[in-house]
Amino acid sequence: MNDWYSSAGVRGGSRRTFHRDMEEGRVFFPSELVPYLAHEAVRVLPAALTRELAVRHLYQFLLSATHLETRIVNRGAERIAGNRVGFDLPRSCRLDAYKIYCDEGYHSLYSLDLADQIATATGIPIPRWDYGGFVERLEETGRAILPGEPVLAHLLQVIVFETLITAVLNEVPNEVPNDPTVVTAVREVTRDHARDEGHHHRFFVAFFHLLWTHLELSLRTRVAHAIPPLIRACLVWDTTPVRSSLLLAGLDEPTADTVLQDVYGGAAATRRIREVAQATRRMCESAGVLDLPGARETFAAHGIE
């Protein structure tokens, strides 16, 4: 985070604006990154409804940042910045946490800003998705895996979330920012977000190593077995917005549920968890987490190998 004052989006970035008259013929989200568009029950829909699905998929991407960056990441970043983690932190670590806090607020701002611009231009309303179910799932997982350790559970939530989010974003930026068929503002926002999150990833990997050195051995064992279910809770698809979008497109409930199961269930979900979790697993490996008794087996049991 040493070059934050000159490189962070919130410090020197420009507001990304959508000009409909300049974007005619471009798509809001590449169809290959909206997996349910290829489902047999969806691809027969009229082009106008397919376009609405793609726009709402973009809203899903933007609203997840708007809500989760502040409700999950900033809660942990503020605790680190405030030196309330159970041991004294270096001043540099606290300052970097405040930088991340600023970044995440800005990510939330520009994500909602772009969604609002597109809704105004297209007339496609922004759904009232607040990702409360996802947040509560993380909370329930934290309470279950580390009873009596709420602070540690919250710190692990943000560490796992931020070391996973880079891989999640990379599912998109590899194609979107360099795809001239995608609306320019979407490409720019995606690129801006991924750039900042790369810095955050490195910070939280370093913070995890610092946290790990301050844990007692008995607590380390609990943490080693707690991380895999927390990874899984972060990566299990939240299909509530997708289901809502499919219903708005005219699918009935049984058909929408079939699409969700076909696209997001089974082997696809297992494969995605294994692939996206690799960076977080490497963090754990480098800290010695997997050397504790039974840790490798717990990771493997959750599909993280």
Disulfide bonds with the S-S distance in Angstrom:
none
